[in-house]
């Protein structure tokens, strides 16, 4: 009878140990895929016709570029938001795919190293945009008739 109780107790501990081992092995693998992204935040306040300083995204890695214009004109309109996934091939070109700011929103996709090439609009009237500056940098350009403010966030 004593052997039966010990065997039964041992028999219930074995499955519990297996569950604990499997749980720990799954948890170890789950923590290996969690990474903290890098980010850069650029605010702008640009007079009519002005450009921001050049912005250099990280090379050979996809970068999420999100832009928001916060300026509101007298009609209470003109803010906007847009985003592109951008790839910089160092010394060669910038390549992007994303969505233009609304009204109407549209897909934007291309690659270029030509200064002034349009990447994405940041406002609803499509006058403030991100443009290619060099094969390695881009700028924010204000083509509107007034001062425009906003920000651009890069995440990689």
N, C-alpha and C positions, 0 to 999 in steps of 0.2 A: 504494500500500500504506500509506503514511504517513497519507493522508487517511482511509482505512478505520479505522485504529487510533484516530485522534482522534475520528471520528464515533462509533465504538463506545463510547469512554470517555465522551463527552458524553452519549450515549444512556443510559448506565447511571447517570449523575449526575442526570439530569432526574427519573426516578422517585424516587430517594432524596430529592431536594429536596422533591418533592411530599408524600412521606410525612412529612417533618419539618415542613412547613408545616401539614398537616392535624393532626398530633399536637399542635402548639403551639396551634392554634386551639381544639381540643377542651379542652385543659388550661386555657386562659384562661376559657372558659365554665364549666368545672367549679368553679373556685375562686370564682366569683361567687355561688354558691348556699350556700356554707358560712357560717353565722352562729353566733355564740356566744350562748346564751340567758342571760337574766337570771334570778336566783334569790334567794329569801329563805328563811331557815330560822328557825323559831320553836319553841323548846322550851317545854314546859309542865309544871308540877307544881301540881296544883290540889286543894285540900281538897274534901271533900264539899259539893256545892251551889255551888261557886265558878265564876267565869267568868274567862277570860283577858282581857287588854287587847284592845281592838278591833284587828282586822287589816284593812288596806285594800289590796285587790288593784288592780293597774293597770287603768285604765278603757279600754273599747272595744277589748279585745284578749283572746283566749282565754288563760286561765291554768290550768295544771295544778296542782291542789291535792292533795298526797299526805299522808296522815296515818298515823302509827304510834303505837299505845299500847304502851309497854314495861313497864308495871307488871304484875307477876305476883302473883296472890293465893295463898292457902295451898294450893289444889288444884293449883297449877302452871299455871293457865289464866288467861285474860282478856286477854292481849295481843291485838292486832288490827291490821289495816291496811285502808285504803280510799283511794279517790281519786275526784275529780270534775274535769271540765273546767268552769270557771266563767267567766262573762262578767259584767262590771260595766258597766251602762249608767249613767253618772254622774248622781247625783241622782234616778234613777228606780227601779232594782231590781237584784238579783243574779239570774242565771239559771245553772242547773247541770244536768249529766248525768254520772252515774258509777256506781260500785259500792260498796255498803255493805260493812262488815266482815262476816266470815263468821259463820256458824252461826245461821241461814242467811244467805248473802250474797244481795243483791237489787239490782235497778237502782233508782237514785234519780234523779229528774228533776223539775224544777219551776222556778218563778221567784217571787220575793217581795221585798217591802220591809218586811214585817211583822216587828218584833222577836220573836225566839224561834222563827221558822219553821225547821224541821229541814232541814239540808242533807245531812249524811252522818254515820253512826256510825263511831267510831274503835276501838271495842272489841268483843269477841265477844258480850258480854251486852247490847249496845246501851244503855248508860247514859251513855257519854261521846260527845258529838257536836259537830259544827260547826253553828252556828246563825246565822241572819241577826241582825245587831245593828241596822243601819240600811240604808238603800238603798245605801250605799257601803261598809259594813264587815260583817265577820262576827266571831264569837267562838267560843272553845272552851268548852263547858259540861260540868262534871262532875256528873252526876246520880246517881252511885254513892254508896255509904255510906262509902267510904274515899278516901284520897288517891290520885290517879292521875297518872302521868307519861307523857310521850311527846314527839313532835315533829310539826310540820307544815311541809312544804316547798312553796313556791310557785315555779313555773317559767313564765316567759313569754318 
